[in-house]
Amino acid sequence: MHSDTDPNQPPLASLLRKYASALAALPLDCIDREYPCKPGHVLSGPGDIEHPRQCCPAFYGCFDWHSAVHAHWCLVRLLGSVDELPEAPLIRKKLQAHLTEEHLELELGFFRQKRNRIFERPYGWAWFLRLHAELCRAPDRDIRDLAETTEPLYRYFSNRLGQYLQDLSRPVRHGTHNNTAFSMAHGLDAARVVGDSALEVVAVRRARDFFLGDNAYPAHLEPSGEDFISPCLTEADLMRRVLEPDEFSGWFDRFVPRSDSEEIQGLLHPAPVTTPKDPRIGHLIGLSFQRAWCFRGIACGLPRDDHRRPLYLQAADRLSRWGLETMFDSGYGGRHWLATFAVFYLSGAGETGLADRNRRDPRKRRPAVAC
């Protein structure tokens, strides 16, 4: 397992270094690739038809807008997590070419159009919030300065996400892009990094409204055939960001089946993927990484002596290794996004949780947490 108590397994940082170049190659290969493309936004007339590079000049590649956004996050995260990365000069060049003031102004204008008001809500919005936060705390001064160009769009999405969460009467619980808890976790992490107290307050309050009363989750129903998000683990991973450790432990005991029950065993192992190159069935490859980072985050949120910690850390190791063995054979339908999920896990991106209230010095590198 990935644990500082098991000397026979490499820590996450070691695995990240091992795979860093292969993972960097995937977003580098697609952030400038305009086609194939899945635009996804509403056309109110023939005049709205534009090439992706015209309407979204920063994030036109990687098949769709949200994948382009988190591909940029992936590259920023790699720069800040891996010393002497061979691809670093090219990554800097690409980021500085894409994240210009002119490009981001055009992106903001695109989203302010009435027809695009709910485009990429909430998944793409949340990934952009995380991208901006990652820029704010980048160790590289030139990369950190790019946060000035992304800040206006950050403020726009922060306000829009906060309003959406206040308007939403029930959370969306399924295992793909619209999952509410998934985007709330990204938004909450970003808000705590940049000091966005308005979004933080809304996210914490609505997380309690939506999920605090949940219990006896039917884990045996997961996953659906095209999931890349675990609704069960994502909700728990959000709540350990919101609740103090003792309160979280009690909530988690009520919410998740016992660790030795048949219901939870399916979450601890990779879901079979019969056709990795099918872009929707291949979602299950990404699910393995997403489950892995949730299990590590949940383990970090539980008391040190909790008997589930080693089980969950071992599951995270199993899931991530299977994902790394499988992802590179997934075709463009997987390669355009899977590096982000792998890097998120390997770099410990979501493990700070409640502790990030302290808002550490954003210039300091954040290595993977030894859980």
C-alpha positions in Angstrom: 0.0 0.0 0.0 1.1 3.6 -0.4 1.9 4.3 3.2 4.9 5.6 5.1 4.7 2.4 7.2 5.3 0.0 4.2 8.9 0.3 3.0 8.3 -2.3 0.3 6.1 0.0 -1.8 7.2 3.3 -3.4 5.5 6.4 -2.1 3.2 8.4 -4.4 5.9 10.9 -5.2 8.1 8.2 -6.5 5.4 6.8 -8.7 4.6 10.3 -10.0 8.2 10.8 -11.0 8.2 7.4 -12.8 5.2 8.2 -14.9 5.5 12.0 -15.1 6.8 12.3 -18.7 4.3 9.7 -20.0 1.5 11.6 -18.3 2.7 15.0 -19.4 2.8 13.8 -23.0 -1.0 13.2 -23.1 -2.2 16.8 -22.4 0.7 18.2 -24.4 -0.5 16.1 -27.3 -4.1 17.4 -27.2 -4.3 21.0 -25.8 -3.6 22.3 -29.3 -5.7 19.6 -31.1 -8.8 21.3 -32.2 -10.4 18.2 -33.7 -12.1 15.8 -33.0 -14.3 18.1 -30.9 -17.5 17.9 -28.9 -18.6 21.6 -28.4 -21.7 21.0 -26.3 -22.9 24.6 -26.1 -26.3 25.9 -27.4 -26.6 27.5 -30.9 -29.3 30.1 -31.1 -28.8 30.6 -34.8 -26.4 30.0 -37.7 -24.3 33.0 -36.7 -23.3 31.2 -33.5 -21.4 28.5 -35.4 -17.7 29.0 -34.9 -14.6 26.9 -34.8 -13.6 26.0 -31.2 -10.5 28.1 -31.4 -12.5 31.2 -32.2 -15.0 31.0 -29.3 -12.6 29.5 -26.8 -9.1 30.4 -27.7 -7.6 29.2 -24.5 -9.4 25.9 -24.1 -10.3 24.7 -27.5 -8.4 21.4 -27.6 -8.7 18.0 -25.9 -12.1 17.1 -27.4 -14.2 19.3 -25.1 -13.9 22.5 -23.0 -13.7 20.9 -19.6 -11.0 18.4 -20.7 -8.9 21.3 -22.0 -9.2 23.1 -18.7 -8.2 20.2 -16.6 -5.4 19.3 -19.1 -4.0 22.7 -18.3 -4.4 22.0 -14.6 -2.6 18.7 -15.0 0.4 20.5 -16.6 0.6 23.1 -13.9 0.4 20.5 -11.3 3.2 18.4 -12.8 5.4 21.5 -13.0 4.9 22.1 -9.3 5.3 18.5 -8.2 8.2 17.0 -10.2 11.7 18.4 -10.1 13.7 18.6 -13.4 10.8 17.5 -15.5 12.1 17.1 -19.1 8.9 18.5 -20.5 9.0 21.6 -18.3 10.2 24.1 -20.9 7.5 23.0 -23.4 4.8 23.1 -20.7 5.7 26.6 -19.7 5.7 27.7 -23.4 2.2 26.1 -23.9 0.7 27.6 -20.8 2.0 31.0 -21.5 0.7 30.8 -25.1 -2.8 29.7 -24.0 -3.4 31.6 -20.9 -3.1 35.1 -22.2 -5.2 38.1 -21.2 -6.8 38.3 -24.7 -7.7 34.7 -24.7 -9.2 34.7 -21.2 -11.2 37.9 -22.0 -12.8 36.1 -25.0 -13.6 33.0 -22.9 -15.3 35.2 -20.3 -17.3 37.0 -23.0 -18.3 33.6 -24.4 -19.6 32.4 -21.1 -21.5 35.6 -20.4 -23.7 35.2 -23.4 -27.2 34.2 -22.4 -27.1 31.0 -24.5 -24.0 29.8 -22.6 -25.1 30.5 -19.1 -25.3 26.8 -18.0 -22.6 25.5 -20.4 -20.2 23.3 -18.5 -22.1 23.7 -15.3 -20.9 22.5 -12.8 -18.1 20.2 -13.9 -16.1 22.5 -16.2 -16.6 25.5 -13.8 -15.2 23.5 -10.9 -12.1 22.4 -12.8 -11.5 26.0 -13.8 -11.6 27.1 -10.2 -9.1 24.4 -9.4 -6.9 25.5 -12.3 -6.8 29.1 -11.0 -6.0 27.9 -7.5 -3.2 25.8 -8.8 -1.7 28.8 -10.7 -2.0 30.9 -7.5 0.2 28.5 -5.6 2.6 27.5 -8.4 6.3 27.5 -7.2 7.3 28.9 -10.6 6.9 32.7 -10.5 6.2 33.0 -14.2 3.5 30.4 -14.0 2.0 31.9 -10.8 1.8 35.3 -12.6 -0.7 33.6 -15.1 -3.3 33.6 -12.3 -3.7 37.3 -13.0 -5.2 36.4 -16.4 -7.4 33.7 -15.0 -8.8 35.7 -12.1 -11.7 37.4 -13.8 -13.0 34.1 -15.1 -12.4 32.5 -11.7 -14.6 35.2 -10.1 -17.3 34.7 -12.7 -17.4 30.9 -12.1 -17.1 31.3 -8.4 -20.2 33.5 -8.3 -22.1 31.3 -10.7 -21.3 28.1 -8.8 -22.2 29.7 -5.5 -25.6 30.9 -6.9 -26.2 27.5 -8.5 -25.6 25.7 -5.2 -28.0 28.0 -3.5 -30.7 27.5 -6.1 -30.3 23.7 -6.3 -33.0 22.0 -4.3 -31.5 18.5 -4.4 -28.0 17.3 -5.3 -27.2 15.5 -8.4 -25.9 12.1 -7.4 -25.0 10.2 -10.5 -21.5 9.2 -11.6 -20.7 11.5 -14.4 -20.2 15.3 -15.1 -23.2 16.7 -13.2 -22.4 15.1 -9.9 -22.8 17.9 -7.3 -20.4 16.7 -4.6 -17.6 16.3 -7.1 -17.7 19.9 -8.2 -18.3 21.1 -4.6 -15.1 19.5 -3.5 -13.1 21.1 -6.3 -14.8 24.5 -5.6 -14.2 24.2 -1.9 -10.5 23.4 -2.2 -10.0 26.3 -4.7 -11.9 28.7 -2.4 -9.7 27.8 0.5 -6.5 28.3 -1.5 -7.4 31.7 -2.8 -9.3 33.0 0.2 -12.7 33.0 -1.5 -14.7 33.1 1.7 -18.1 33.6 -0.1 -17.8 30.4 -2.0 -16.4 28.5 0.9 -19.3 29.5 3.2 -21.9 28.5 0.6 -20.2 25.2 -0.2 -19.9 24.2 3.4 -23.5 25.1 4.2 -24.9 23.4 1.2 -22.8 20.3 1.7 -24.4 20.0 5.2 -27.9 20.6 3.7 -27.5 18.1 0.9 -25.6 15.2 2.6 -25.4 15.4 6.4 -28.6 13.4 6.8 -27.5 10.6 4.4 -27.1 7.1 5.8 -26.9 3.4 4.7 -25.7 4.2 1.2 -26.5 1.3 -1.3 -22.9 0.8 -2.4 -23.7 -2.5 -4.2 -25.4 -0.4 -7.0 -22.0 1.1 -8.1 -20.7 1.5 -10.6 -23.0 2.3 -13.5 -21.6 1.2 -16.8 -20.2 4.6 -17.8 -19.3 6.1 -14.5 -16.0 8.0 -13.9 -17.1 9.3 -10.5 -18.2 7.2 -7.5 -21.2 9.0 -6.0 -20.7 7.2 -2.6 -16.9 8.0 -2.2 -17.2 11.4 -3.7 -19.8 12.4 -1.2 -17.7 11.1 1.7 -14.6 12.8 0.3 -16.5 16.1 0.3 -17.8 15.7 3.8 -14.4 15.0 5.3 -13.5 18.5 4.0 -16.6 20.0 5.7 -16.8 18.1 9.0 -14.3 18.0 11.9 -12.7 14.6 12.3 -14.9 13.3 15.1 -18.0 14.4 13.4 -16.9 13.0 10.1 -16.0 9.6 11.6 -19.5 9.4 13.1 -21.2 10.4 9.9 -19.1 8.0 7.8 -20.0 5.1 10.1 -23.7 5.8 9.4 -23.2 6.4 5.7 -20.9 3.6 4.4 -21.5 -0.1 4.9 -19.1 -2.0 7.1 -15.7 -2.7 5.5 -16.2 -6.4 5.6 -19.6 -6.3 4.0 -20.2 -7.5 0.5 -21.7 -4.2 -0.4 -18.5 -2.3 -0.2 -16.2 -4.9 -1.7 -17.1 -3.7 -5.2 -15.7 -0.3 -4.4 -12.4 -1.7 -3.3 -11.5 -3.3 -6.7 -11.4 -2.0 -10.3 -14.5 -2.4 -12.3 -14.0 -4.6 -15.4 -13.6 -2.7 -18.7 -14.4 -4.8 -21.6 -13.7 -2.2 -24.3 -11.1 0.3 -23.2 -11.2 2.2 -26.4 -14.9 2.9 -26.2 -14.9 6.5 -24.9 -17.9 6.0 -22.6 -17.2 2.5 -21.4 -13.6 3.6 -20.9 -14.9 6.1 -18.2 -14.4 3.2 -15.8 -10.6 3.5 -16.1 -10.8 7.0 -14.8 -13.2 5.8 -12.1 -10.3 3.7 -10.7 -8.2 6.8 -10.1 -11.1 8.8 -8.7 -11.9 6.0 -6.2 -8.2 5.9 -5.3 -8.0 9.5 -4.4 -11.3 9.4 -2.5 -10.1 6.4 -0.5 -6.8 8.2 0.3 -8.6 11.4 1.3 -11.1 9.5 3.4 -8.3 7.6 5.1 -6.5 10.9 5.9 -9.8 12.2 7.4 -10.3 9.3 9.7 -8.6 8.9 13.1 -5.1 7.4 13.0 -6.2 4.3 14.8 -9.2 3.7 12.6 -9.1 0.1 11.4 -10.3 1.1 7.9 -7.3 3.3 7.1 -5.0 0.5 5.9 -7.8 -1.2 4.0 -8.6 2.0 2.1 -4.9 2.9 1.4 -4.4 -0.6 0.1 -7.5 -0.2 -2.1 -6.2 3.1 -3.4 -2.9 1.5 -4.4 -4.6 -1.4 -6.1 -7.0 0.9 -8.1 -4.3 3.3 -9.2 -1.9 0.7 -10.3 -4.6 -1.0 -12.4 -5.5 2.4 -13.9 -1.9 3.1 -14.8 -1.6 -0.3 -16.5 -4.8 0.3 -18.5 -5.0 4.0 -19.4 -2.5 4.1 -22.2 -4.4 1.6 -24.3 -7.7 3.6 -24.1 -7.4 5.5 -27.4 -7.9 9.2 -27.8 -11.3 8.9 -26.1 -9.4 8.1 -22.9 -6.0 9.7 -23.4 -7.4 13.2 -23.7 -8.5 13.2 -20.1 -7.1 10.3 -18.1 -3.7 11.9 -17.3 -5.5 14.5 -15.2 -7.1 11.8 -13.0 -3.8 9.9 -12.7 -1.9 13.1 -11.7 -4.6 14.2 -9.3 -4.1 10.9 -7.4 -0.4 10.6 -7.7 0.3 14.2 -6.6 -2.1 14.1 -3.6 -4.0 17.0 -5.1 -7.1 16.6 -3.0 -5.7 15.4 0.3 -5.3 18.7 2.1 -9.0 18.9 2.9 -10.0 20.7 6.1 -6.4 21.5 6.9 -6.3 23.8 4.0 -8.2 26.4 6.0 -4.8 27.5 7.2 -4.0 28.7 3.7 -0.4 27.9 3.6 2.1 30.0 1.7 1.0 29.5 -2.0 4.6 29.7 -3.2 5.5 26.5 -1.3 5.4 23.3 -3.2 2.8 20.8 -2.0 4.1 17.3 -2.2 1.8 14.3 -1.9 0.6 13.8 1.6 2.1 10.9 3.6 -1.1 9.6 4.9 
